Amino acid sequence: MTTVGHSAPPLRRLEPVWLAASLLGVALATWLVVIARMEGMDAGPGTNLGGLGWFIGVWVTMMAAMMLPSVAPMVLLFARVSRQRAIQRRAYIPTWIFVLGYLAVWTAFGLVAYGVYALVAALEGGLLAWDRAGPYVAGGAVAGAGLYQLTPLKSICLRHCRGPMHFMLHGWREGRSGALRMGVAHGTFCVGCCWGLMLALFALGVMSVFWMAAVAAVVFAEKVIPSGERASRAVSVALVALGLWIAVAPERVPGLTDPRGTPSMHSDEISEGVHGSRSSGVSARAWAVVRSYTNGPARAGQRKEFPWRTGG
C-alpha cells in the first residue's frame, strides 16, 4: 500500500505568503487613504502642516505607505526566525511588535520635523518667501540631501537595511521587549538611511502625492533591488541637479508647485483678516502661524499663511 501525502503545504508554511500579502495590502490601503486626504491640498514647498495631532496621524499613514514595501524583507525574515524558534520550543514573538518599534522611530522623526517646522514658521519673518530666499533654501535642502547620499553614514545605514540576515544573526533580542528594541534599532538605521530623502520631500512639498511616490520609489530601489547601492549614487546626482534647478528656475521644474500660485499667499490680505494683531504688537504673520496650528492644513484656495510664500 502506498501512502498518499498531502498536496497542500502545512498552514505554517503559508504564513510568509499571508504576511507579505498583509504588508502590501496595508501599504496599498494607506496609499489610498493618503491620496484621499491629500486631494485638493496645497502641495508646494512650505506646506502648512496643520495641528500636531492631525499631522502625526497623516505622517504615520504616510510612513506606512512609503516604508512598508521596502521594510518587508526585514519583517518577513523576523517572522521566519521567530517561527523557527517557536518550533524549537522557545517563546514565539509576534511580528507586529517589531513593526511597532520600527514605526515608533519614524513617528519620533515626524515629531522632530514638526518642531523644526514650527520654529522656522515662527522665526523666518518672510525670509523664506518664494520671491526672496525660498527657492534657494528649498534647492539647497534638496541638493544637500543628494550630497548626503555619498556619505559614509548613508553607506553604513543602507548596508544594514539591505542585509537583514546580518541584523537577525547579531542583533536578535529575546522576548517582546527585545522585539520592540529590535524594531527601534532597525528603524534608527532606516532613519539614518532615509532622513535626507525626507528632507528633500519636505522641501519639495510633503503633502504632494507625486513627490511622496517618487521618494518611496527611491527608498524601495535603494533597499530592495540588487543594484540598490548604484541606484543610491545615481539618486545623489539627480538630487543635486534638481536642487540647482529649483534654485535657478523653480517655475520650470516638473511636478513642483509654485507656492505663489494659490490665492491664499498674499500677505496683505491675511494681514487684513487679523483682528488688530498689529496694534497689539503681534505681527500678522506670527498670528496666522499660531492660528494654523489649531486647524487642519490649508487646501487649494483657502486663506492661510505658510513659510516660503510671498513676503509682506
C-alpha positions as CSV (number, residue, x, y, z in Angstrom):
1,M,0.0,0.0,0.0
2,T,1.3,3.4,-0.9
3,T,0.9,6.4,1.4
4,V,-0.6,9.4,-0.2
5,G,1.0,12.6,1.1
6,H,-0.8,15.9,1.4
7,S,-0.5,18.0,-1.7
8,A,-1.1,21.2,0.2
9,P,1.7,22.5,2.5
10,P,1.1,22.9,6.2
11,L,-0.6,26.1,7.2
12,R,2.5,27.5,8.9
13,R,4.4,27.3,5.5
14,L,1.8,29.7,4.1
15,E,2.4,32.3,6.9
16,P,5.1,34.2,4.9
17,V,2.7,34.5,2.0
18,W,0.0,35.8,4.2
19,L,2.3,38.2,5.9
20,A,3.7,39.5,2.7
21,A,0.2,40.0,1.3
22,S,-0.8,41.7,4.5
23,L,2.1,44.2,4.4
24,L,1.4,45.0,0.7
25,G,-2.3,45.3,1.5
26,V,-1.7,47.7,4.3
27,A,0.7,49.7,2.1
28,L,-1.9,49.9,-0.6
29,A,-4.7,50.8,1.8
30,T,-2.6,53.6,3.3
31,W,-1.7,54.9,-0.1
32,L,-5.4,55.1,-0.9
33,V,-6.0,57.0,2.4
34,V,-3.1,59.4,1.7
35,I,-4.4,60.1,-1.8
36,A,-7.9,60.8,-0.5
37,R,-6.6,63.0,2.4
38,M,-4.3,65.0,0.1
39,E,-6.9,65.7,-2.6
40,G,-7.1,69.4,-3.2
41,M,-4.5,70.2,-0.6
42,D,-1.7,72.7,-1.1
43,A,1.2,70.5,-2.2
44,G,4.0,73.0,-2.7
45,P,7.1,73.8,-0.7
46,G,6.4,75.2,2.7
47,T,3.1,73.3,3.1
48,N,1.2,74.1,6.3
49,L,1.4,71.0,8.5
50,G,-1.8,71.7,10.4
51,G,-2.3,70.8,14.0
52,L,0.1,68.4,15.7
53,G,-2.4,65.6,16.2
54,W,-3.6,65.9,12.6
55,F,0.0,65.9,11.3
56,I,1.1,62.9,13.3
57,G,-1.9,60.9,12.1
58,V,-1.1,61.7,8.5
59,W,2.6,61.2,9.0
60,V,2.2,57.7,10.4
61,T,-0.1,56.8,7.5
62,M,2.5,58.2,5.1
63,M,5.3,56.2,6.6
64,A,3.2,53.0,6.4
65,A,2.5,53.7,2.8
66,M,6.1,54.7,1.8
67,M,8.1,52.4,4.0
68,L,6.3,49.1,4.4
69,P,7.2,47.8,0.9
70,S,10.9,48.4,1.5
71,V,10.9,47.0,5.0
72,A,9.0,43.9,4.0
73,P,12.2,41.7,3.6
74,M,13.3,42.5,7.2
75,V,9.8,41.9,8.6
76,L,9.4,38.6,6.7
77,L,12.8,37.4,8.0
78,F,11.9,38.4,11.5
79,A,8.7,36.4,11.3
80,R,10.6,33.4,9.9
81,V,13.2,33.4,12.6
82,S,10.5,33.8,15.3
83,R,8.5,30.9,13.9
84,Q,11.5,28.7,13.8
85,R,12.4,29.5,17.3
86,A,8.9,28.7,18.4
87,I,9.2,25.2,16.7
88,Q,12.3,24.8,19.0
89,R,10.0,25.4,22.0
90,R,11.2,29.0,22.5
91,A,8.9,31.9,23.1
92,Y,7.1,33.0,20.0
93,I,7.3,36.7,19.4
94,P,4.5,38.4,17.3
95,T,5.9,40.2,14.3
96,W,3.7,43.3,14.9
97,I,5.8,44.2,17.9
98,F,8.8,44.5,15.7
99,V,6.8,46.7,13.2
100,L,5.5,48.8,16.1
101,G,9.1,49.6,17.2
102,Y,10.0,50.5,13.6
103,L,7.1,52.9,13.1
104,A,7.7,54.4,16.6
105,V,11.1,55.7,15.4
106,W,9.6,57.3,12.3
107,T,6.9,58.8,14.4
108,A,9.6,60.4,16.6
109,F,11.2,61.7,13.4
110,G,7.9,63.3,12.4
111,L,7.7,65.0,15.8
112,V,11.1,66.4,15.4
113,A,10.3,67.6,11.9
114,Y,7.1,69.2,13.1
115,G,9.0,71.0,15.8
116,V,11.6,72.3,13.3
117,Y,8.8,73.5,11.1
118,A,7.0,75.3,13.9
119,L,10.3,77.0,14.9
120,V,11.1,78.1,11.3
121,A,7.5,79.3,10.7
122,A,7.6,81.5,13.8
123,L,11.0,83.0,13.2
124,E,11.5,83.2,9.4
125,G,9.9,86.6,9.1
126,G,9.3,86.4,5.4
127,L,12.9,85.5,4.5
128,L,11.7,82.2,3.1
129,A,9.1,83.8,0.8
130,W,9.2,82.3,-2.7
131,D,10.1,85.6,-4.2
132,R,13.0,86.0,-1.7
133,A,15.2,83.2,-0.4
134,G,12.6,80.4,-0.7
135,P,13.8,78.7,-3.9
136,Y,17.5,78.9,-2.7
137,V,16.6,77.3,0.6
138,A,14.5,74.6,-1.0
139,G,17.0,73.9,-3.7
140,G,19.8,73.8,-1.1
141,A,17.9,71.3,1.0
142,V,17.4,69.0,-2.0
143,A,21.0,69.3,-3.1
144,G,22.2,68.7,0.5
145,A,20.1,65.5,0.6
146,G,21.8,64.5,-2.6
147,L,25.3,65.0,-1.1
148,Y,24.3,63.0,2.0
149,Q,23.7,60.1,-0.3
150,L,27.5,59.9,-0.8
151,T,28.5,60.0,2.9
152,P,29.9,57.0,4.9
153,L,26.9,57.2,7.3
154,K,24.5,56.7,4.5
155,S,26.5,53.8,3.2
156,I,26.6,52.1,6.7
157,C,22.8,52.5,7.2
158,L,22.0,51.4,3.7
159,R,24.2,48.3,4.1
160,H,22.3,47.4,7.2
161,C,18.9,47.9,5.5
162,R,20.0,45.7,2.6
163,G,21.4,42.9,4.8
164,P,18.6,41.8,7.2
165,M,20.2,38.4,7.8
166,H,23.3,40.0,9.5
167,F,21.0,42.0,11.8
168,M,19.0,38.9,12.7
169,L,22.1,36.9,13.4
170,H,23.9,39.5,15.5
171,G,21.1,41.7,16.8
172,W,18.4,39.3,18.0
173,R,16.9,40.1,21.3
174,E,14.7,37.7,23.4
175,G,11.1,38.4,24.4
176,R,8.6,41.1,23.4
177,S,10.6,43.9,24.8
178,G,13.5,42.6,22.8
179,A,11.4,42.6,19.6
180,L,10.4,46.1,20.3
181,R,14.1,47.1,20.8
182,M,15.0,45.4,17.5
183,G,12.3,47.3,15.7
184,V,13.6,50.6,17.2
185,A,17.2,49.6,16.2
186,H,16.2,48.8,12.6
187,G,14.0,52.0,12.5
188,T,17.0,54.0,13.6
189,F,19.2,52.7,10.8
190,C,16.3,53.3,8.4
191,V,16.1,56.9,9.5
192,G,19.8,57.2,9.1
193,C,19.5,55.9,5.6
194,C,16.4,58.0,4.5
195,W,16.4,61.2,6.5
196,G,18.0,63.1,3.6
197,L,15.3,61.9,1.3
198,M,12.6,63.0,3.8
199,L,14.3,66.4,4.0
200,A,14.0,66.6,0.2
201,L,10.4,65.7,0.5
202,F,9.7,68.5,2.9
203,A,11.5,70.9,0.6
204,L,9.6,69.7,-2.5
205,G,6.1,69.5,-0.8
206,V,5.5,67.0,2.0
207,M,1.8,66.9,1.1
208,S,2.4,66.2,-2.6
209,V,1.4,62.7,-3.6
210,F,3.7,63.0,-6.7
211,W,6.8,63.6,-4.6
212,M,5.8,61.1,-1.9
213,A,5.6,58.4,-4.6
214,A,8.9,59.5,-6.1
215,V,10.7,59.3,-2.7
216,A,9.0,56.0,-1.9
217,A,10.2,54.5,-5.2
218,V,13.8,55.7,-4.4
219,V,13.7,54.1,-1.0
220,F,12.4,50.8,-2.4
221,A,15.0,50.8,-5.1
222,E,17.9,51.5,-2.7
223,K,16.9,48.9,-0.2
224,V,15.4,46.0,-2.3
225,I,16.7,45.8,-5.8
226,P,20.0,44.1,-6.4
227,S,21.7,47.2,-7.8
228,G,20.4,49.4,-4.9
229,E,23.8,50.9,-4.0
230,R,24.4,52.0,-7.5
231,A,20.9,53.4,-7.6
232,S,21.7,55.4,-4.5
233,R,24.6,57.1,-6.1
234,A,22.5,57.9,-9.2
235,V,19.9,59.4,-6.9
236,S,22.6,61.6,-5.4
237,V,23.4,63.1,-8.8
238,A,19.7,63.6,-9.6
239,L,19.0,65.3,-6.3
240,V,22.0,67.7,-6.6
241,A,20.9,68.6,-10.2
242,L,17.3,69.0,-9.1
243,G,18.3,71.3,-6.2
244,L,20.3,73.5,-8.5
245,W,17.4,73.6,-11.0
246,I,15.0,74.7,-8.2
247,A,17.4,77.4,-7.1
248,V,17.8,78.8,-10.6
249,A,14.5,78.2,-12.4
250,P,11.9,76.7,-10.0
251,E,9.0,77.5,-12.3
252,R,10.4,75.1,-14.9
253,V,10.7,72.1,-12.5
254,P,8.1,69.4,-13.5
255,G,5.9,68.5,-10.6
256,L,6.9,71.4,-8.4
257,T,4.0,73.5,-7.2
258,D,4.8,77.2,-7.2
259,P,3.7,78.4,-3.7
260,R,2.7,81.7,-5.1
261,G,0.1,80.1,-7.3
262,T,-2.7,79.9,-4.6
263,P,-4.9,82.8,-3.6
264,S,-4.0,82.3,0.0
265,M,-0.5,83.5,-0.4
266,H,-1.0,87.3,-0.4
267,S,0.2,88.5,3.0
268,D,-1.6,91.8,2.7
269,E,-5.0,90.0,2.5
270,I,-4.0,87.9,5.5
271,S,-3.0,91.0,7.4
272,E,-6.4,92.5,6.9
273,G,-8.0,89.4,8.4
274,V,-6.1,89.5,11.6
275,H,-8.2,91.4,14.2
276,G,-6.0,94.1,15.4
277,S,-2.9,92.0,15.8
278,R,-0.6,94.7,14.5
279,S,-1.9,97.2,17.0
280,S,-1.3,94.7,19.8
281,G,2.3,94.3,18.9
282,V,1.9,90.8,17.4
283,S,2.7,90.5,13.7
284,A,0.1,89.3,11.4
285,R,2.4,86.6,10.1
286,A,3.1,85.2,13.6
287,W,-0.6,85.3,14.5
288,A,-1.5,83.5,11.3
289,V,1.0,80.8,12.0
290,V,-0.3,80.3,15.6
291,R,-3.9,80.0,14.2
292,S,-2.8,77.4,11.7
293,Y,-1.6,75.1,14.5
294,T,-5.2,74.8,15.8
295,N,-6.7,73.9,12.4
296,G,-6.1,71.4,9.7
297,P,-3.8,72.3,6.8
298,A,-4.9,74.5,4.0
299,R,-6.4,73.2,0.8
300,A,-6.2,74.9,-2.5
301,G,-7.9,78.3,-2.4
302,Q,-8.1,78.6,1.4
303,R,-6.5,81.5,3.3
304,K,-3.6,80.5,5.5
305,E,-0.1,81.7,5.9
306,F,2.9,79.5,5.2
307,P,6.6,79.8,5.1
308,W,8.2,80.1,1.7
309,R,5.3,82.2,0.3
310,T,5.2,85.7,-0.9
311,G,6.6,88.1,1.6
312,G,4.8,91.0,3.1
